Structures are given as C-alpha cells and as structure tokens.
Amino acid sequence: MATYTEEEKITQCILRLSDIAKEPHELLMPISGYEKMPIVSLEQAVEPLVCFLPTVQSHVYVAKQKCKQPDDDLTQDESASIMLYSMGWKPLDECLYVALNATLRSKDRGKLEP
C-alpha cells in the first residue's frame, strides 16, 4: 500500500475539496432499492467492487484493523466503512470515494442498482 508524502497529502486534500465542482447542475433520479437489501459484512459489501477497485479488499482490512474498538457507538464494520470512504489510495481513480462519487453523479442510475 502506498504511503504519502506531506505534499501528496495536501494535494489529495485539495483534490477532494475541489471535487464539488463536478457536482451535476441538474436533479438526478433518486436512488432506490437499497433499503430492501440485507445488511452484510463490509468484506461482502465490497466484493462487487473488486473488478473496478482491485485493491479495495486490502483497504477494507486496514480500515477494520484501525477500527477494532470504535468509541463512536458504531460497529466495527460501520466505522471501517466510513474510514474506507475517507481513505485515498493510488491510483486516485481506483480510490473508493472517487469511483463512488463519479457513479453517484452519473445520469445512468442503472449503475447504482443493488
């Protein structure tokens, strides 16, 4: 797993903050169907993402190790999922928040089907 220099961390932060410019300027159809899906482990939840984000499983492992005893009244998986979304990794386009945000902004709502 890549480690970042301070300069790379600052660059990544700026990229994430400037990401708002990519927000669509029109209303998109709501996302539905997820409320009917069973709650599964974080490992199971990311399985469909491996073909798009090849290293996501190793990042899940790291996030869960860092969230073994969350003090925020969340489960380990809940806390780790927030951390996973917040993590950046190289290449940036294979990073969860970049891929997920791009998909959420897409007009093709079929990409979001459970």
Backbone as CSV, one residue per row, in Angstrom:
resi,resn,N_x,N_y,N_z,CA_x,CA_y,CA_z,C_x,C_y,C_z
1,MET,0.834,-1.164,0.000,0.000,0.000,0.000,0.886,1.237,0.000
2,ALA,0.506,2.218,-0.774,1.325,3.417,-0.909,1.262,4.278,0.339
3,THR,2.380,4.896,0.641,2.401,5.902,1.695,2.580,7.248,1.014
4,TYR,2.038,8.274,1.620,2.034,9.584,1.006,2.987,10.532,1.710
5,THR,3.628,11.394,0.923,4.421,12.478,1.490,3.445,13.567,1.931
6,GLU,3.928,14.517,2.688,3.066,15.622,3.122,2.511,16.382,1.922
7,GLU,3.336,16.578,0.917,2.883,17.290,-0.280,1.764,16.522,-0.984
8,GLU,1.900,15.202,-1.076,0.857,14.385,-1.704,-0.428,14.418,-0.887
9,LYS,-0.305,14.438,0.430,-1.496,14.515,1.286,-2.230,15.831,1.068
10,ILE,-1.482,16.919,0.964,-2.096,18.228,0.724,-2.763,18.251,-0.646
11,THR,-2.084,17.707,-1.646,-2.649,17.646,-2.997,-3.938,16.839,-3.001
12,GLN,-3.930,15.712,-2.308,-5.123,14.871,-2.241,-6.267,15.613,-1.554
13,CYS,-5.971,16.325,-0.497,-6.987,17.100,0.214,-7.585,18.163,-0.702
14,ILE,-6.744,18.855,-1.436,-7.219,19.887,-2.364,-8.100,19.261,-3.440
15,LEU,-7.683,18.115,-3.972,-8.486,17.430,-4.989,-9.855,17.050,-4.447
16,ARG,-9.890,16.590,-3.211,-11.166,16.190,-2.627,-12.058,17.392,-2.388
17,LEU,-11.479,18.497,-1.943,-12.276,19.692,-1.698,-12.755,20.319,-3.000
18,SER,-11.942,20.250,-4.028,-12.333,20.829,-5.311,-13.242,19.892,-6.105
19,ASP,-13.462,18.710,-5.600,-14.321,17.711,-6.234,-15.755,18.215,-6.371
20,ILE,-16.146,19.173,-5.554,-17.514,19.687,-5.582,-17.845,20.322,-6.932
21,ALA,-16.841,20.770,-7.646,-17.066,21.361,-8.968,-17.659,20.347,-9.944
22,LYS,-17.512,19.073,-9.644,-18.034,18.026,-10.526,-19.499,17.690,-10.242
23,GLU,-20.087,18.353,-9.246,-21.486,18.085,-8.921,-22.368,18.432,-10.117
24,PRO,-23.369,17.584,-10.416,-24.254,17.889,-11.541,-25.109,19.120,-11.228
25,HIS,-25.453,19.864,-12.255,-26.260,21.070,-12.081,-27.728,20.799,-12.390
26,GLU,-28.105,19.560,-12.314,-29.492,19.183,-12.555,-29.876,18.096,-11.559
27,LEU,-31.161,17.975,-11.324,-31.633,16.942,-10.410,-31.534,15.578,-11.083
28,LEU,-31.067,14.611,-10.330,-30.981,13.241,-10.827,-32.087,12.420,-10.184
29,MET,-32.427,11.320,-10.811,-33.445,10.434,-10.250,-32.962,9.906,-8.898
30,PRO,-33.884,9.718,-7.969,-33.483,9.177,-6.665,-32.942,7.757,-6.796
31,ILE,-32.149,7.374,-5.828,-31.606,6.018,-5.762,-32.556,5.212,-4.889
32,SER,-32.960,4.045,-5.362,-33.874,3.239,-4.553,-33.489,1.770,-4.629
33,GLY,-34.020,1.006,-3.712,-33.799,-0.430,-3.680,-32.857,-0.886,-2.591
34,TYR,-32.006,0.008,-2.113,-31.024,-0.388,-1.104,-31.660,-0.684,0.246
35,GLU,-32.787,-0.057,0.528,-33.446,-0.296,1.811,-33.960,-1.731,1.931
36,LYS,-34.073,-2.425,0.808,-34.555,-3.809,0.813,-33.416,-4.821,0.866
37,MET,-32.204,-4.341,0.755,-31.035,-5.228,0.746,-30.672,-5.637,2.171
38,PRO,-30.213,-6.881,2.352,-29.797,-7.311,3.696,-28.492,-6.617,4.097
39,ILE,-28.313,-6.444,5.382,-27.059,-5.893,5.890,-26.043,-7.026,5.897
40,VAL,-24.890,-6.768,5.288,-23.832,-7.781,5.190,-22.537,-7.190,5.736
41,SER,-21.538,-8.039,5.885,-20.237,-7.565,6.367,-19.625,-6.620,5.332
42,LEU,-18.697,-5.816,5.780,-18.013,-4.891,4.876,-17.275,-5.662,3.786
43,GLU,-16.681,-6.789,4.150,-15.981,-7.616,3.161,-16.935,-8.064,2.056
44,GLN,-18.132,-8.499,2.436,-19.116,-8.928,1.440,-19.620,-7.740,0.620
45,ALA,-19.785,-6.615,1.268,-20.323,-5.432,0.588,-19.412,-4.940,-0.531
46,VAL,-18.103,-5.109,-0.374,-17.179,-4.595,-1.399,-16.855,-5.613,-2.493
47,GLU,-17.292,-6.857,-2.336,-16.979,-7.880,-3.347,-17.324,-7.441,-4.773
48,PRO,-18.509,-6.840,-5.008,-18.822,-6.422,-6.383,-17.936,-5.285,-6.902
49,LEU,-17.191,-4.648,-6.025,-16.353,-3.515,-6.427,-14.957,-3.924,-6.877
50,VAL,-14.568,-5.162,-6.593,-13.195,-5.599,-6.852,-12.811,-5.452,-8.325
51,CYS,-13.734,-5.695,-9.234,-13.399,-5.561,-10.661,-13.119,-4.106,-11.046
52,PHE,-13.670,-3.143,-10.308,-13.430,-1.721,-10.578,-12.317,-1.153,-9.704
53,LEU,-12.243,-1.662,-8.472,-11.281,-1.168,-7.478,-10.478,-2.360,-6.962
54,PRO,-9.465,-2.799,-7.696,-8.763,-4.050,-7.395,-8.166,-4.166,-5.991
55,THR,-7.821,-3.050,-5.363,-7.185,-3.129,-4.038,-8.143,-2.825,-2.891
56,VAL,-9.428,-2.742,-3.186,-10.384,-2.344,-2.146,-10.381,-3.309,-0.959
57,GLN,-10.204,-4.610,-1.203,-10.237,-5.571,-0.100,-9.085,-5.363,0.876
58,SER,-7.909,-5.026,0.378,-6.794,-4.776,1.292,-7.032,-3.499,2.090
59,HIS,-7.707,-2.543,1.503,-8.038,-1.316,2.231,-9.125,-1.578,3.279
60,VAL,-10.036,-2.485,2.979,-11.034,-2.892,3.975,-10.324,-3.497,5.179
61,TYR,-9.354,-4.354,4.926,-8.603,-4.988,6.013,-7.942,-3.934,6.899
62,VAL,-7.279,-2.974,6.274,-6.603,-1.914,7.035,-7.617,-1.105,7.839
63,ALA,-8.710,-0.727,7.206,-9.730,0.069,7.894,-10.298,-0.692,9.090
64,LYS,-10.550,-1.983,8.916,-11.103,-2.766,10.030,-10.089,-2.922,11.158
65,GLN,-8.812,-3.036,10.814,-7.781,-3.129,11.850,-7.719,-1.834,12.657
66,LYS,-7.910,-0.718,11.991,-7.864,0.577,12.672,-9.139,0.865,13.461
67,CYS,-10.176,0.102,13.201,-11.473,0.339,13.849,-11.891,-0.846,14.713
68,LYS,-10.932,-1.520,15.311,-11.258,-2.716,16.096,-12.174,-2.414,17.269
69,GLN,-11.968,-1.286,17.912,-12.796,-0.916,19.059,-13.264,0.527,18.895
70,PRO,-14.222,0.749,18.006,-14.659,2.128,17.787,-15.315,2.700,19.040
71,ASP,-15.010,3.944,19.328,-15.587,4.578,20.511,-16.717,5.527,20.127
72,ASP,-17.327,5.272,18.984,-18.377,6.153,18.482,-19.744,5.477,18.435
73,ASP,-19.904,4.392,19.179,-21.152,3.621,19.227,-21.544,3.019,17.881
74,LEU,-20.581,2.899,16.987,-20.807,2.214,15.721,-20.192,0.828,15.806
75,THR,-20.648,-0.065,14.940,-19.998,-1.369,14.864,-18.650,-1.192,14.176
76,GLN,-17.822,-2.217,14.248,-16.525,-2.162,13.576,-16.717,-1.939,12.075
77,ASP,-17.655,-2.657,11.473,-17.892,-2.514,10.036,-18.412,-1.121,9.683
78,GLU,-19.303,-0.566,10.509,-19.824,0.775,10.236,-18.706,1.813,10.291
79,SER,-17.909,1.726,11.338,-16.804,2.667,11.499,-15.773,2.494,10.376
80,ALA,-15.455,1.244,10.050,-14.477,0.963,8.991,-14.992,1.409,7.626
81,SER,-16.296,1.325,7.397,-16.825,1.757,6.099,-16.670,3.265,5.920
82,ILE,-16.833,4.017,7.000,-16.614,5.465,6.931,-15.141,5.746,6.662
83,MET,-14.276,5.031,7.357,-12.839,5.207,7.147,-12.461,4.825,5.716
84,LEU,-13.014,3.726,5.218,-12.715,3.271,3.859,-13.094,4.336,2.836
85,TYR,-14.254,4.945,3.009,-14.684,6.003,2.094,-13.735,7.200,2.162
86,SER,-13.199,7.460,3.336,-12.316,8.618,3.541,-10.895,8.379,3.055
87,MET,-10.514,7.118,2.917,-9.140,6.790,2.535,-8.886,7.137,1.072
88,GLY,-7.689,7.611,0.826,-7.268,7.809,-0.549,-6.165,6.813,-0.848
89,TRP,-6.116,6.334,-2.058,-5.009,5.459,-2.440,-4.709,5.658,-3.918
90,LYS,-3.583,5.147,-4.304,-3.131,5.292,-5.691,-3.481,4.044,-6.478
91,PRO,-3.843,4.147,-7.719,-4.135,5.377,-8.427,-5.446,5.989,-7.932
92,LEU,-5.527,7.288,-7.978,-6.657,8.010,-7.410,-7.985,7.591,-8.023
93,ASP,-7.996,7.248,-9.308,-9.258,6.859,-9.939,-9.731,5.477,-9.503
94,GLU,-8.894,4.748,-8.767,-9.301,3.459,-8.204,-9.523,3.578,-6.703
95,CYS,-9.746,4.778,-6.259,-9.998,5.082,-4.861,-11.520,5.082,-4.659
96,LEU,-12.008,4.554,-3.552,-13.447,4.390,-3.353,-14.209,5.696,-3.487
97,TYR,-13.779,6.755,-2.807,-14.573,7.984,-2.861,-14.630,8.566,-4.265
98,VAL,-13.573,8.441,-5.054,-13.576,8.964,-6.421,-14.542,8.153,-7.280
99,ALA,-14.429,6.833,-7.214,-15.290,5.959,-8.020,-16.757,6.081,-7.602
100,LEU,-17.006,6.094,-6.298,-18.388,6.175,-5.818,-19.008,7.522,-6.169
101,ASN,-18.283,8.601,-5.941,-18.829,9.918,-6.260,-19.113,10.061,-7.749
102,ALA,-18.237,9.543,-8.595,-18.465,9.609,-10.042,-19.732,8.840,-10.415
103,THR,-19.929,7.694,-9.803,-21.115,6.887,-10.092,-22.372,7.564,-9.570
104,LEU,-22.293,8.145,-8.383,-23.454,8.841,-7.820,-23.854,10.053,-8.663
105,ARG,-22.898,10.664,-9.330,-23.176,11.842,-10.163,-23.645,11.478,-11.569
106,SER,-23.563,10.216,-11.910,-23.901,9.773,-13.256,-25.410,9.833,-13.497
107,LYS,-25.778,10.216,-14.715,-27.193,10.197,-15.094,-27.688,8.767,-15.246
108,ASP,-26.773,7.839,-15.505,-27.131,6.426,-15.671,-27.358,5.812,-14.295
109,ARG,-28.573,5.892,-13.803,-28.895,5.399,-12.466,-28.830,3.875,-12.397
110,GLY,-28.799,3.204,-13.548,-28.664,1.753,-13.579,-27.347,1.287,-12.984
111,LYS,-26.333,2.150,-13.015,-25.039,1.806,-12.421,-25.137,1.671,-10.905
112,LEU,-26.225,2.180,-10.332,-26.390,2.174,-8.878,-27.342,1.091,-8.390
113,GLU,-27.796,0.239,-9.285,-28.739,-0.799,-8.866,-28.073,-1.765,-7.905
114,PRO,-28.798,-2.112,-6.837,-28.229,-3.065,-5.859,-27.993,-4.431,-6.475
